[in-house]
Amino acid sequence: MSDDPYADLPSATTPVPAKRPLVGGDEPSQPAAKRAAIEPTPSPPSPKPAAKPALDLFQTIDKIKGYMMVDKKFAKASVLFGKLLVEECSVRSPSDEVMTALLDAIKDVMDAKADRIHHVDARNEFKALVLLVDAHRAALLTAPEYEADTLDNWVLDAVLHNDLFTDDTYRFAKATKALASHLDRRDEGVESKNDGDVDALDRVLFPCLRTLMARHTTSWAKTAVELVMHRLTATRLTFPEAYRNEIDLWTQTIHQRKHAPVDKISAAAEMRKNIIIYNETQTGNKVGRVNHPLHNIN
């Protein structure tokens, strides 16, 4: 063994053995070529949606009317409709077609939502809307298809009727007095034999009268109720039979309440008769033989 540590290394003079020649088909493997990344073709920008055409006035009225037909949307929709009504009625020359469209919308809502007009959740909104109608009746009645009686019936139904639910004695008394004008209007319709207007008035009048009669049990409302019922009794023959029977029932009920027999008087009223004053400063109950301010000794 040689002591030269570099003996195994090839020297510059030692020839390097040639590489084995490649056999046919023995090709050197080449690394697979990488696929060129395909860049996505940029899509053309999507066109902006075309702006919706603005609704004309009549389409706006129909759209708001549709919202008013929905109970949950009625409150806000009625405010929008009221603003539109005031705006259109305030122009110098109101359009007959616009006034007709506004009244048609209100009529459709009043007919479709008759059971909601007096509901506790909607009565204030209906009242506010009809008050606006009444305030602008001069402009609205330029619509050739409508008469003042129609608006008067709406006021009776949505304003006066709803005022009868109040606990405000002044408002209640004012509403009962206003009923007199509608009873006068009915008398005029009967005299002129305008049966159509009389029937339309009765359809909103009698629900109002039923609410009024229900308040007869309230002590402060009795006098006002009885005044209206007395007038109905005096003119009962001008009403159809079904309404006449209802008036007779109301008259009988009032009579029975005012002339209740002694044996049906309440116990409290009976006990009040036994309260006497003695000793000038104390009261006692006249029961048995002894009077005492705190208890009775038999």
Backbone as a ProteinNet text record, in pm:
[ID]
protein_1_A
[PRIMARY]
MSDDPYADLPSATTPVPAKRPLVGGDEPSQPAAKRAAIEPTPSPPSPKPAAKPALDLFQTIDKIKGYMMVDKKFAKASVLFGKLLVEECSVRSPSDEVMTALLDAIKDVMDAKADRIHHVDARNEFKALVLLVDAHRAALLTAPEYEADTLDNWVLDAVLHNDLFTDDTYRFAKATKALASHLDRRDEGVESKNDGDVDALDRVLFPCLRTLMARHTTSWAKTAVELVMHRLTATRLTFPEAYRNEIDLWTQTIHQRKHAPVDKISAAAEMRKNIIIYNETQTGNKVGRVNHPLHNIN
[TERTIARY]
86.9	0	89	57.1	140.2	112.4	217.5	201	149.9	131.3	83.9	-66.8	-112.4	-258.1	-332.6	-266.7	-333.7	-319.7	-278	-253.8	-379.5	-492.5	-620.2	-679.1	-631.3	-689.4	-634.8	-716.5	-665.2	-568.1	-471.3	-372.8	-401.2	-343.3	-366.6	-315.6	-218.5	-163.8	-236.1	-311.4	-386.4	-510.6	-534.2	-655.9	-781.6	-885.5	-1016.6	-1087.6	-1133.1	-1201.6	-1324.4	-1342	-1456.6	-1585.4	-1694.9	-1827.3	-1877.1	-1957.9	-2016.2	-2106.4	-2082.2	-2170.3	-2315.5	-2403.5	-2548.7	-2597.7	-2673.6	-2736.6	-2860.2	-2895	-3013.5	-3137.3	-3209.7	-3330.4	-3303.8	-3174.3	-3141.8	-3115.9	-3223.7	-3214.8	-3209.8	-3136.1	-3137.3	-3274	-3320.9	-3455	-3444.9	-3540.8	-3548.8	-3660.4	-3638.7	-3748.7	-3868.3	-3989	-4113.7	-4124.9	-4162.1	-4176	-4298	-4281.7	-4394	-4493.5	-4623.6	-4727.8	-4729.6	-4743.5	-4754.1	-4887.8	-4883.5	-5006	-5096.2	-5221.6	-5319.6	-5386.7	-5363.3	-5426	-5572	-5662.4	-5805	-5830	-5914.1	-5949.2	-6037.7	-5998.4	-6082.3	-6219.3	-6324.8	-6462	-6495.2	-6570.6	-6607.6	-6692.5	-6678.5	-6758.1	-6906.5	-6981.2	-7125.7	-7191.2	-7282.5	-7346.8	-7428.2	-7429.4	-7507.6	-7656	-7731.9	-7875.6	-7938.7	-8025	-8091.2	-8179.5	-8177	-8259.3	-8406.9	-8482.6	-8625.8	-8693.1	-8782.6	-8851.7	-8934.5	-8935.5	-9011.6	-9160.7	-9229.4	-9373.2	-9444.6	-9546.9	-9626.4	-9721.5	-9799	-9882.5	-9985.5	-10048	-10153.1	-10093.1	-9975.4	-9908.4	-9866.7	-9825.8	-9789.1	-9910	-10024.2	-10147.2	-10182.1	-10173.6	-10205.4	-10106.9	-9980.6	-9879.6	-9901.7	-9928	-9952	-10081.4	-10180.1	-10305.8	-10280.8	-10194.2	-10161.6	-10097.3	-10012.7	-9952.9	-10058.7	-10155.3	-10258.7	-10349.2	-10352.4	-10432.3	-10367.3	-10241	-10168.9	-10175.3	-10227.9	-10251.2	-10123.7	-10012.4	-9888.8	-9827.9	-9864.1	-9806.6	-9901.3	-10022.4	-10123.2	-10081.7	-10025.8	-9994.1	-9901	-9788.3	-9693	-9748.4	-9817.4	-9870.2	-9977.2	-10059.5	-10164.5	-10104.7	-9991.2	-9924	-9871.9	-9810.5	-9762.4	-9877.7	-9987.7	-10103.1	-10158.9	-10161.6	-10210.8	-10125.8	-9994.1	-9906	-9930.3	-9947.7	-9974.6	-10108.2	-10208.2	-10340.5	-10333.3	-10265.7	-10254.5	-10180.7	-10075.7	-9997.5	-10081.3	-10158.7	-10237.2	-10358.6	-10413.4	-10530.2	-10491.5	-10362.7	-10319	-10279	-10279.9	-10245	-10356.9	-10322.1	-10419.2	-10542.3	-10521.8	-10634	-10624.5	-10687.8	-10680.9	-10738.7	-10674.1	-10719.5	-10835.1	-10938.7	-11053.2	-11010.4	-10922.2	-10879	-10799.2	-10713.6	-10634.1	-10724.2	-10819.8	-10911.8	-10994.1	-11036	-11111.4	-11025.4	-10899.7	-10809.8	-10785.4	-10768.8	-10747.9	-10870.4	-10987.9	-11110.3	-11138.6	-11106.9	-11123.6	-11036.4	-10913.2	-10822	-10875.2	-10922.7	-10976.1	-11099.6	-11186.1	-11307.6	-11273.3	-11176.3	-11137.1	-11082.8	-11003.4	-10947	-11056.8	-11146.8	-11254.5	-11345.7	-11372.2	-11458.5	-11387.6	-11260.3	-11187.4	-11150.8	-11131.4	-11087	-11194.3	-11320.2	-11428.3	-11416.6	-11363.2	-11349.9	-11230.4	-11144.6	-11026.6	-11045.1	-11149.2	-11167	-11182.3	-11249.1	-11274.7	-11187.4	-11088.7	-10998.6	-10904.5	-10874.2	-10792.6	-10654.6	-10603.4	-10469.6	-10469.4	-10587.1	-10589.8	-10683.8	-10766.1	-10869.3	-10811.5	-10699.4	-10641.5	-10589.5	-10531	-10479.1	-10593.8	-10700.3	-10815.5	-10877.3	-10887.3	-10944.5	-10860.1	-10728	-10640.2	-10652.5	-10662	-10672.7	-10803.2	-10914.5	-11044.5	-11056.8	-10991.6	-10991.3	-10921.6	-10815.6	-10750.9	-10844.3	-10915.9	-11012.8	-11117.5	-11168.6	-11272.1	-11218.6	-11092.2	-11033.6	-11014.2	-10999.2	-10977	-11095	-11212.7	-11328.6	-11362.6	-11334.9	-11367.5	-11293	-11165.2	-11087	-11125.8	-11144.6	-11173.6	-11309.6	-11404.8	-11539.2	-11548.4	-11435.9	-11436	-11442.4	-11418.8	-11434.8	-11582.8	-11618.8	-11761.7	-11836.2	-11765.7	-11834	-11865.9	-11827.7	-11846.9	-11930	-12007.6	-12090.4	-12050.9	-12101.1	-12065.5	-12112.8	-12223.8	-12276.4	-12175.5	-12098.7	-11999.1	-11894.1	-11843.8	-11744	-11803.8	-11929.6	-11995.7	-12007.5	-12036.6	-12044.7	-11909.2	-11801.9	-11667.1	-11635.4	-11674.7	-11650.7	-11727.6	-11853.5	-11934.2	-11871.1	-11822.1	-11770.2	-11633.7	-11542.7	-11403.5	-11369.2	-11448.3	-11417.1	-11513.5	-11642.3	-11739.1	-11752.3	-11759.6	-11772.9	-11653	-11533.2	-11414.8	-11405.6	-11465.3	-11465.6	-11556.2	-11647.6	-11736.4	-11666.6	-11547.7	-11472.5	-11394.1	-11389.6	-11304.4	-11359.9	-11272.1	-11311.7	-11309	-11280.7	-11283.4	-11428.9	-11483.2	-11625.3	-11656.8	-11564.6	-11590.1	-11595.7	-11499.5	-11497.7	-11620.1	-11659.1	-11776.7	-11902.3	-11919.9	-12038.3	-12039.5	-11922.1	-11913.2	-11951.6	-11910	-11943	-12091.9	-12155.1	-12298.6	-12379.1	-12332.4	-12401.8	-12386.5	-12268.8	-12246.8	-12334.9	-12376.3	-12466.5	-12597.8	-12637.7	-12763.5	-12763.9	-12648.1	-12643	-12661.4	-12613.7	-12630.9	-12773.4	-12838.6	-12980	-13065.3	-13025.9	-13095.3	-13077.2	-12957.3	-12930.7	-13014.4	-13033.1	-13117.1	-13263.1	-13311.2	-13450	-13472.3	-13373.6	-13385.7	-13389.2	-13307	-13308	-13438.7	-13498.6	-13628.7	-13736	-13734.9	-13835.1	-13823.1	-13699.6	-13679.4	-13683.6	-13708.1	-13717.1	-13590.1	-13478.4	-13349	-13302.8	-13360.7	-13339.4	-13193.4	-13126	-12986.7	-12897.9	-12910.8	-12830.2	-12868.8	-12998.3	-13043.4	-12987.5	-12989	-12934	-12784.2	-12712.8	-12568.3	-12539.3	-12621.3	-12602.5	-12634	-12741.2	-12778.5	-12669.7	-12598.1	-12494	-12379.9	-12354.8	-12250.3	-12310.3	-12437.7	-12501.4	-12528.3	-12580.2	-12621.3	-12504.7	-12393.7	-12278.4	-12235.6	-12246.9	-12214.2	-12312.6	-12441	-12542.7	-12528.3	-12484.2	-12462.1	-12349.6	-12242.8	-12134.8	-12183.1	-12266.2	-12320.5	-12405.4	-12492	-12579.8	-12498.7	-12386.8	-12302.2	-12244	-12236.9	-12183.6	-12290.5	-12413.7	-12520.2	-12494.6	-12413	-12380.9	-12280.9	-12219.4	-12127.1	-12207.6	-12190.5	-12277.8	-12276	-12156.5	-12150.3	-12197.6	-12216.8	-12259.3	-12409.1	-12479.8	-12621.2	-12706.2	-12691.3	-12776.6	-12758.3	-12634.2	-12607.4	-12664.1	-12648.6	-12700.9	-12852.7	-12916.6	-13063.4	-13121.6	-13051.2	-13099.4	-13104.1	-12999.2	-12997	-13102.9	-13114.4	-13212.2	-13355.6	-13379.5	-13514.1	-13551.5	-13455.4	-13484.9	-13508.6	-13432.2	-13453.3	-13591.3	-13634	-13765.5	-13875.5	-13857.2	-13959.2	-13971.8	-13862.8	-13865.2	-13852.5	-13886.4	-13864	-13936	-14049.1	-14126	-14057.7	-13957.4	-13888.3	-13777.2	-13753.5	-13646.4	-13702.3	-13620.4	-13663.2	-13693.5	-13764.6	-13812.7	-13700	-13590.3	-13480.2	-13421	-13400	-13347.5	-13451.9	-13577.3	-13683.8	-13690.7	-13674.5	-13674.9	-13556.5	-13444	-13326.7	-13348.4	-13410.6	-13440.5	-13537.2	-13638.1	-13734.4	-13665.6	-13569.9	-13496.3	-13414.2	-13351	-13274.6	-13366.4	-13481.2	-13574.5	-13622.2	-13650	-13694.6	-13584.8	-13461.9	-13350.7	-13332.1	-13338	-13323.2	-13436.8	-13558.4	-13673.4	-13657.8	-13613.4	-13596.8	-13488.1	-13382.7	-13275.3	-13317.4	-13402.9	-13446.1	-13557.6	-13633.9	-13747.9	-13734.4	-13617.1	-13593.8	-13677.2	-13742	-13820.9	-13733.4	-13797.1	-13723	-13646.7	-13705.3	-13639.8	-13514.5	-13492.4	-13373.3	-13266.7	-13292.6	-13192.1	-13071.3	-12956.1	-12833.5	-12827.9	-12754.2	-12739.6	-12673.4	-12578.8	-12511.4	-12609	-12698.8	-12798.2	-12891.8	-12927.3	-13014.5	-12946.7	-12818.1	-12745.8	-12730.8	-12720.7	-12706.5	-12827.7	-12942.9	-13062.9	-13053.6	-12975	-12966.8	-12860.5	-12782.5	-12679.3	-12743.5	-12725.3	-12783.2	-12671.6	-12699.6	-12603.5	-12648.3	-12559.5	-12589.2	-12465.6	-12487.3	-12379	-12313	-12375.4	-12336.6	-12203.1	-12120.3	-11989.7	-11964.4	-12045.3	-12020.2	-12140	-12111.6	-12218.4	-12217.9	-12330.6	-12341.5	-12438	-12443.4	-12531.9	-12651.3	-12768.4	-12890.1	-12926.6	-12857	-12879.5	-12905.2	-13012.2	-13042.5	-13086.7	-13040.3	-13086.4	-12982.3	-12856.1	-12749.3	-12673.7	-12645	-12563.1	-12422.1	-12326.1	-12186.3	-12107.4	-12013.2	-11939.2	-11852.1	-11812.6	-11721.6	-11786.8	-11875.2	-11938	-12077.3	-12151.5	-12289.4	-12302.3	-12374.3	-12399	-12547.6	-12580	-12719.6	-12771.1
-118.7	0	121.6	215.7	336.7	428.8	498.2	595.6	728.4	740.2	868.9	880.5	980.9	993.3	1037	1083.9	1132.6	1034.8	911.2	813.4	779.2	779.3	738.5	848	968.8	1079.1	1077.1	1108.9	1111.3	1227	1202.3	1307.7	1370.2	1480.4	1550.7	1471.3	1379.8	1302.4	1171.2	1131	1003.1	1028.3	955.2	980.6	937.5	1017.3	985	886.8	778.5	680.6	741.8	706.3	761	701.3	783	736.8	631.3	541.9	436	498.8	456.2	514.5	475.8	566.7	542.9	442.6	349.1	249.9	314.9	272.2	329.2	318.4	420.2	421.3	454.2	457.8	489.3	638.6	714.5	861	908.8	1012.4	1068.6	1130.8	1098.6	1151.7	1300.9	1369.2	1514.6	1548.8	1646.5	1686.1	1733.9	1696.1	1734	1885.9	1929.9	2075.3	2123.9	2230.9	2288.7	2353.4	2331.4	2393.8	2543.4	2611.1	2756.2	2790.6	2872.1	2911.4	2988.1	2939.9	3004.7	3116.7	3230.9	3344.6	3354.6	3373.2	3383.7	3507.8	3485.2	3597.7	3693.8	3815.1	3908.6	3925.1	3902	3915.8	4063.2	4092.8	4234.2	4280.2	4400.3	4450.1	4440.2	4389	4373.4	4510.4	4523.1	4655.4	4687.5	4810.2	4853.9	4838.1	4789.4	4774.5	4908.6	4899.6	5022.9	5075.9	5202.3	5264.2	5241.8	5205	5182.3	5313.8	5306.8	5431.3	5481.5	5608.1	5667.6	5644.5	5615.7	5593.4	5724.8	5718.6	5839.7	5851.1	5956	5985.4	5875.7	5828.3	5726.8	5593.4	5559.3	5437.8	5450.4	5570.1	5593.6	5576.3	5627.8	5612.9	5465.6	5389.9	5246.4	5171.7	5209.4	5139.8	5165.7	5290.7	5322	5256.4	5252.4	5185.6	5037.9	4974.8	4834.8	4815.8	4910.4	4903.4	4923.4	5010.3	5034.7	4913.4	4825.1	4703.5	4602.7	4623.8	4534.9	4596.3	4521.7	4576.2	4631.9	4558.6	4601.1	4724.5	4749.5	4863.1	4982.2	4964.8	5069.9	5202	5197.8	5321.3	5411.2	5354.8	5435	5470.8	5375.5	5401.9	5510.4	5512.4	5613.8	5753.8	5761.5	5891.7	5938.8	5847.8	5883.6	5924.3	5849.9	5883.5	6019.3	6048.1	6177.4	6292.6	6274	6379	6400.6	6289.8	6301.5	6370.7	6336.8	6398.1	6548.6	6588.3	6731.4	6804	6741.8	6805.4	6825.9	6724.8	6735.3	6825.6	6830.9	6917	7063.9	7088.8	7225.8	7299.7	7231.3	7299.8	7397	7489.1	7592.9	7535.4	7444.3	7384	7232.1	7172.2	7026.5	6953.5	6845	6765.9	6676	6673.6	6586.3	6440.1	6401.7	6261.7	6223.9	6314.9	6286.9	6279.1	6370.7	6368.6	6239.4	6195.8	6071.1	5952.3	5951.2	5841.4	5836.9	5953.4	5957.8	5905.3	5949.7	5905.6	5757.9	5713	5569.5	5484.9	5529.5	5454.2	5449.3	5563.5	5566.7	5478.7	5484.4	5402.5	5253.5	5213.6	5072.7	5027.5	5112.6	5076.9	5072.8	5170.1	5173.2	5052	5010.3	4893.8	4763.8	4752.8	4628.4	4612.8	4722.7	4718.5	4772.1	4742.1	4791.5	4740.6	4619.4	4562.7	4619	4695	4752.4	4899.7	4961.9	5105.8	5136.9	5047	5071.6	4985.3	4919.2	4836.8	4926.9	4884.3	4968	4995.3	4906.5	4924.2	5013.4	5045.7	5119.8	5239.4	5252.7	5357.3	5498	5521.9	5657	5691.6	5593.6	5619.2	5643.2	5564.7	5587.8	5724.6	5758.7	5889.4	6002.2	5994.7	6099.9	6112.8	5999.7	6003.7	6068.3	6030	6085	6231.9	6272.2	6414.5	6497	6442.5	6510.5	6519.8	6412.5	6413.3	6521.1	6527	6625.6	6767.9	6787.4	6921.6	6969.3	6875.7	6911.3	6869.4	6867.2	6819.7	6910.1	7038.5	7128.9	7088.8	7056	7014.5	6873.9	6784	6644.9	6629.7	6712.6	6699.8	6757.8	6801.8	6834	6705.7	6591.3	6462	6441.8	6423.9	6421.4	6299.3	6192	6069.1	6063	6163.6	6159.9	6278.6	6254	6358	6377.5	6484.6	6517.2	6410.1	6342.5	6239.9	6127.7	6094.7	5988.6	6028.7	6150.3	6197.2	6210.4	6253.4	6263.7	6126.3	6024.9	5889.2	5841.3	5876.9	5839.7	5909.6	6036.6	6109.4	6044.3	6008.5	5941.8	5809.6	5734.9	5601	5603.2	5685.5	5680.5	5785.2	5890.5	5997.5	5994.1	6017.4	6023.5	5889.2	5783.3	5650.7	5621.7	5649.2	5621.5	5712.8	5831.8	5920.6	5868.3	5778.1	5724.5	5624.8	5581.7	5489.6	5563.4	5693.9	5771.4	5776.3	5802.8	5829.8	5979.6	6058	6203.5	6248.9	6300.3	6335.9	6445.9	6540.2	6649	6595.3	6511.7	6456.1	6368.3	6292.8	6206	6290.2	6394.3	6479.3	6548.7	6589.8	6654.3	6557.8	6431.9	6332.7	6302.9	6293.3	6264.8	6381.6	6503.4	6618.1	6618.7	6577.8	6574.7	6470.2	6368.6	6268.5	6330.9	6439.3	6503.8	6550.7	6601.3	6648.2	6533.3	6415.6	6300.8	6247.6	6259.1	6222.1	6321.2	6448	6547	6511.7	6472.5	6435.3	6315.1	6222.6	6106.2	6146.8	6235.7	6281.4	6347.7	6425.5	6489.5	6385.5	6281	6176.1	6099	6078.8	6009.9	6095.1	6226.1	6315.5	6323.3	6323.4	6331.1	6193.5	6089.3	5950.9	5907.4	5950.8	5912.1	5785.7	5672.7	5548.6	5502.8	5525	5480.7	5548.3	5681.5	5754.8	5717.7	5694.8	5658.7	5522.4	5426.9	5293.8	5300.4	5378.6	5392.2	5455.9	5552.1	5615.8	5519	5440.4	5345.5	5241.7	5204.6	5102	5147.4	5276.1	5326	5387	5425.2	5487.2	5386.8	5270.5	5177.6	5111.9	5078.7	5036.8	5144.8	5269.8	5380.4	5387.4	5367.9	5371.2	5254.2	5140.1	5025.5	5054.6	5117.3	5156.3	5259.9	5352.5	5455	5392.3	5299.1	5235.3	5154.7	5098.1	5022.2	5112.7	5243.1	5336.7	5380.7	5334.4	5375	5326.8	5224.2	5176.2	5265.7	5359.3	5455	5572.1	5602	5699.1	5835.4	5885.9	6020.3	6026	5911.2	5909.1	5887	5855.3	5817.6	5926.7	6049.3	6157	6177.3	6181.8	6201.9	6086.3	5963.7	5847.5	5853.7	5887.8	5888.8	5997.3	6108.1	6212.9	6162.6	6091.9	6037.8	5930	5841.5	5733	5784.8	5893.4	5952.2	5999.4	6057	6102.7	5983.9	5877	5758.2	5698.7	5697.2	5643.5	5726.1	5858.3	5945.7	5926.4	5883.4	5867	5719.8	5628.2	5485.9	5433.3	5493.4	5442.9	5469.5	5556.3	5584.9	5483.6	5391.3	5293.7	5159.9	5082.3	4947.4	4863.1	4754.6	4675.3	4624.4	4575.1	4520.9	4628.5	4746.9	4856.1	4903.6	4901.8	4945.5	4854.3	4724.4	4631.2	4657.5	4694.4	4723.4	4849.5	4950.6	5073.9	5044.8	4961.1	4926.6	4854	4769.9	4698.6	4795.8	4893	4993.3	5075.6	5115.7	5194.8	5116.8	4989.8	4906.2	4889.6	4872	4855.9	4979.9	5097.3	5222.4	5237.6	5205.7	5216.9	5124.7	5001.9	4907	4951.7	5009.4	5055.9	5175.4	5261.1	5380	5349.6	5244.3	5211.8	5070	5037.4	4904.5	4887.8	4773.7	4750.7	4753.9	4780.1	4798.3	4672.8	4555.7	4432.7	4401.4	4474.8	4450.8	4558.4	4649.5	4752.1	4686.4	4734.2	4672.6	4675	4580.7	4572.1	4696.2	4753.1	4873.4	4989.6	5002.8	5110	5087.5	4963.5	4932	4961.7	4931.3	4956.4	5106.2	5185.1	5328.2	5388.6	5324.6	5375.1	5361.1	5265.3	5238.4	5321.1	5396.5	5478.7	5602.8	5624.7	5739.8	5816.8	5941.3	6026.9	6040.4	6016.1	6037.9	6095.1	6162.6	6225.8	6336.6	6375.5	6487.2	6468.7	6376.4	6360.2	6219.7	6124.4	5986.9	5927.5	5826.1	5754.8	5611.1	5552.9	5412.7	5342.4	5214.4	5134.3	5090.8	5124.5	5095.1	4948.3	4864.9	4722.2	4674.7	4603.9	4559	4674.1	4672.8	4770.4	4876	4849.4	4939	4992	5121.9	5182.7	5203	5171	5189.5	5223.8	5316.3	5356	5247.3	5147.3	5045.4	4908.5	4876.7	4744.7	4753.8	4650.6	4646.6	4537.8	4569.5	4472.9	4438.9	4316	4274.4	4236.3
0	0	0	-82.5	-95.6	19.3	58.3	165.5	114.8	-18.2	-75.7	-57	19	41.1	-81.6	-179.3	-301.7	-416.8	-382.6	-489.6	-565.4	-498.4	-563	-647.7	-641.4	-717.5	-859.3	-958.3	-1095.6	-1113.1	-1183.9	-1210.4	-1344.4	-1366.5	-1492.5	-1609.9	-1582.3	-1692.9	-1715.2	-1617.2	-1631	-1712	-1819.7	-1902.3	-1828.8	-1845	-1783.9	-1872.6	-1817.3	-1902.6	-1967.6	-2096	-2170.7	-2118.8	-2127.9	-2084.7	-2181.3	-2125	-2207.5	-2310.3	-2436.3	-2540.7	-2517.9	-2553.6	-2534.8	-2635.6	-2584.2	-2670.3	-2730.8	-2853.6	-2918	-2830.9	-2821.4	-2737.3	-2594.1	-2561	-2421.5	-2411.8	-2432.3	-2430.8	-2286.4	-2264.4	-2128.1	-2098.2	-1981.1	-1946	-1923.8	-1984.3	-1969.1	-1870.3	-1789.1	-1696.9	-1777.2	-1723.6	-1795	-1799	-1914.7	-1929.3	-1850.7	-1781.7	-1707.4	-1801.9	-1766	-1848.9	-1823.6	-1930.7	-1914.9	-1847.7	-1745.6	-1675.4	-1769.6	-1775.5	-1864	-1786.2	-1827.7	-1759.7	-1802.3	-1703.1	-1740	-1823.9	-1921.3	-2008.2	-1931.4	-1918.4	-1841.3	-1906.3	-1823.5	-1876.9	-1889.8	-1988.5	-2004.7	-1887.2	-1844.3	-1729.3	-1759.2	-1655.9	-1674.2	-1682.1	-1771.7	-1784.9	-1661.1	-1619.5	-1503.8	-1533.5	-1432	-1456.3	-1490	-1585.2	-1627.8	-1516.1	-1494.4	-1389.9	-1420.9	-1314.8	-1335.1	-1370.5	-1463	-1498.6	-1381.1	-1362.5	-1252.3	-1272.9	-1161	-1168.9	-1191.8	-1274	-1289	-1170	-1164.8	-1048.5	-1022.7	-1126.7	-1109.5	-1064.3	-1114.3	-1067.8	-921.5	-882.3	-742.3	-651.2	-693.5	-613.7	-597.8	-706.3	-699.3	-609.3	-617	-536.3	-387.1	-351.3	-209.6	-163	-248.6	-211.4	-181.1	-260.1	-233.5	-96.8	-56.5	77.4	186.1	161	261.7	280.6	184	197.6	293.2	326	417.8	557.7	652.9	787.1	849.4	836.7	901.1	835.1	710.8	638.2	631.2	684.7	666.6	729.7	849.6	920.8	838.7	790.9	713.5	575.9	514.6	381	384.1	487.9	496.2	513.7	583.1	596.5	460.8	384.5	250.7	160.1	169.4	85.9	125.4	254.7	299.3	246.9	246.5	193.1	44.1	-27.2	-170.8	-194.7	-114.4	-129.4	-104.4	2	32.3	-79.6	-131	-237.5	-363.5	-401.4	-524.7	-507.9	-387.1	-364.9	-347.4	-327.7	-302.4	-429.6	-543.2	-668.2	-704.8	-792.9	-825.9	-896.4	-987.1	-1061	-1049	-947.7	-930.9	-1051.6	-1088.2	-1202.3	-1160.7	-1241.9	-1213.3	-1208.6	-1299.9	-1305.7	-1181.2	-1136.4	-1016.4	-893.8	-881.4	-766.8	-766.4	-883.5	-892.5	-851	-895.6	-860.1	-709	-647.9	-503.1	-427.9	-468.1	-400.2	-426.5	-546.7	-575.5	-483.3	-463.1	-376.7	-233	-182.2	-45.9	-34.6	-133.6	-130.7	-128.3	-210.5	-213.5	-78.3	-14.8	115.7	221.8	221.5	320.7	307.2	184.1	162.7	201.4	163	188.8	335.9	404.7	544.6	639.3	610	695.2	838	854.2	988.5	1063.8	997.2	1062.1	1099.4	1046.5	1068.6	1217.1	1290.4	1432.4	1522.6	1464	1544.3	1623.5	1744.9	1832.4	1773.6	1688.3	1630.7	1506.7	1453	1326.8	1327.7	1429.5	1425.1	1417.5	1484	1480.2	1340.9	1271.5	1135.9	1037.8	1048.9	961.1	988.4	1114.2	1149.2	1091.1	1105	1052.8	901.4	831.7	685.7	641.4	706.1	665.6	704.9	812	845.8	737.8	678.1	566.1	446.1	421.3	311	334.9	457.3	489.5	478.4	515.6	509.1	365	271.4	130.6	44.1	101.8	26.6	-91.9	-81.1	-191.8	-318.1	-305.6	-422.3	-466.3	-370.9	-406	-474.8	-438.2	-496.2	-636.6	-692	-834.9	-917.7	-853.4	-920.8	-950.8	-1075.7	-1111.3	-1058.9	-1022.7	-983.4	-834.4	-759.8	-614.9	-568.5	-460.9	-401.4	-255.7	-198.1	-59.8	37	5.6	96.7	118.9	16.7	32.4	134.9	125.2	221.2	360.6	368.8	499.6	565.7	487.2	542.8	593.8	522.7	569.3	700.6	712.2	837.4	951.7	927	1029.7	1072	974.3	1001.5	1068.4	1019.5	1065.7	1170.4	1182.2	1277.4	1396.2	1369.4	1479.6	1551.2	1474	1536.6	1626.9	1581.6	1662.2	1784.1	1775.9	1892.2	2004	1972.3	2074.9	2167	2129.6	2215.2	2322.7	2315.5	2404.3	2545.8	2641.8	2779.6	2809.3	2706	2718.7	2707.5	2815	2815	2713.7	2695.7	2600.5	2457.6	2422.4	2286.6	2262.1	2363	2348.4	2326.6	2407.3	2392.4	2256.3	2210.7	2079.7	1968.2	1980.3	1878.8	1876	1993	1995.9	1938.7	1962	1903.2	1751.6	1703.8	1558.4	1491.1	1566	1508.3	1463.5	1529.7	1494.6	1349.3	1300.9	1162	1064.3	1098.8	1010.6	1017	1131.8	1139.2	1059.4	1060.6	976.4	829	793.6	654.2	613	705.3	674.7	656.2	741.5	728	592.3	547.8	416.4	305.2	318.7	217.2	213.8	330.3	334.8	269.5	298.7	239.9	88.5	38.3	-106.8	-173.2	-92.9	-141.4	-215.8	-162.2	-218.9	-144.7	-183.8	-109.1	-112.1	-222.5	-232.2	-129.5	-116.7	-19.6	123.4	147.1	281.7	321.8	229.5	260.9	288.7	208.4	230.3	365.6	404.3	534.5	647.9	633.5	739.6	763.9	658.4	673.6	763.8	770.5	861.5	987.5	982.7	1098	1209.4	1174	1279.6	1353.3	1289.4	1370.5	1469.8	1428.3	1517.8	1634.7	1605.5	1711	1807.6	1758.1	1848.3	1947.1	1897.1	1987.2	2087.6	2041	2130.2	2240.3	2203.4	2301.8	2403.4	2362.5	2455.1	2563.5	2537.8	2637.8	2737.6	2722.7	2815.1	2956.5	2972.2	3106	3177.5	3105	3165.5	3220.7	3345.4	3412.1	3344.3	3308.1	3252.2	3107.3	3044.5	2904.3	2887.6	2994.1	2982.2	2919.2	2964.8	2914.4	2764.6	2718.1	2575.5	2493.3	2544.1	2471.8	2462.9	2571.7	2574	2483.4	2468.4	2377.9	2234	2192.9	2056.1	2040.4	2138.6	2129.2	2130.4	2201.6	2201.2	2061.1	1990.7	1853.9	1761	1779.1	1697.3	1722.4	1846.7	1879.6	1813.9	1810.9	1752.2	1601.5	1535.9	1389.4	1348.4	1436.5	1412.8	1288.6	1253.7	1140	1006.8	1003.6	877.5	850.5	943.6	928.2	879	810.1	772.4	896.8	877.3	991.1	1079.3	1017.6	1097.3	1188.1	1134.3	1216	1317.3	1278.1	1370.5	1492.7	1471.2	1584.2	1678	1618	1699.8	1783	1723.1	1797.6	1911.9	1886.3	1991.7	2107.6	2075	2179.8	2264.3	2199.3	2273.7	2364.7	2310.6	2389.9	2512.1	2492.4	2602.6	2708.1	2662.5	2756	2841.7	2779.5	2855.1	2955.8	2913	3002.4	3123.2	3099.9	3210	3306.7	3254.6	3343.1	3426.3	3369.1	3442.1	3541.5	3516.3	3601.7	3655.6	3703.6	3759.3	3886.1	3906	4028	4152	4266.5	4391.2	4429.7	4402.8	4445.6	4365	4256.5	4175.1	4194.6	4288.8	4315.7	4380.6	4349.6	4398.6	4550.2	4605.1	4750.5	4806.9	4732.5	4780.9	4794.8	4696	4704.2	4822.5	4848.4	4960.5	5093.8	5103.2	5226.8	5253.8	5145.7	5166.2	5236.2	5219.6	5287	5438.5	5485.1	5627.8	5699.1	5622.3	5684.9	5745.1	5872.6	5941.9	6009.7	6037.5	6106.6	6251.8	6341.9	6482.9	6551.2	6657.7	6732.1	6651.3	6538.8	6453.1	6380.1	6423.4	6359.5	6311.4	6350.7	6316.6	6244.9	6167.7	6098.5	6142.5	6142.9	6180.7	6089.5	6100.7	6018.1	6103.5	6056.3	6131.1	6116.3	6191	6186.7	6329.3	6353.3	6488.4	6576.5	6701.3	6798.9	6834.8	6801.9	6845.5	6725.2	6725	6620.3	6672	6591	6630.7	6505.7	6515	6393.3	6334.4	6411.2	6361.2	6349	6439.7	6434.3	6493.8	6474.9	6523.4	6628.7	6731.4	6838.6	6836.5	6811.7	6804.6	6943
[MASK]
++++++++++++++++++++++++++++++++++++++++++++++++++++++++++++++++++++++++++++++++++++++++++++++++++++++++++++++++++++++++++++++++++++++++++++++++++++++++++++++++++++++++++++++++++++++++++++++++++++++++++++++++++++++++++++++++++++++++++++++++++++++++++++++++++++++++++++++++++++++++++++++++++++++++++

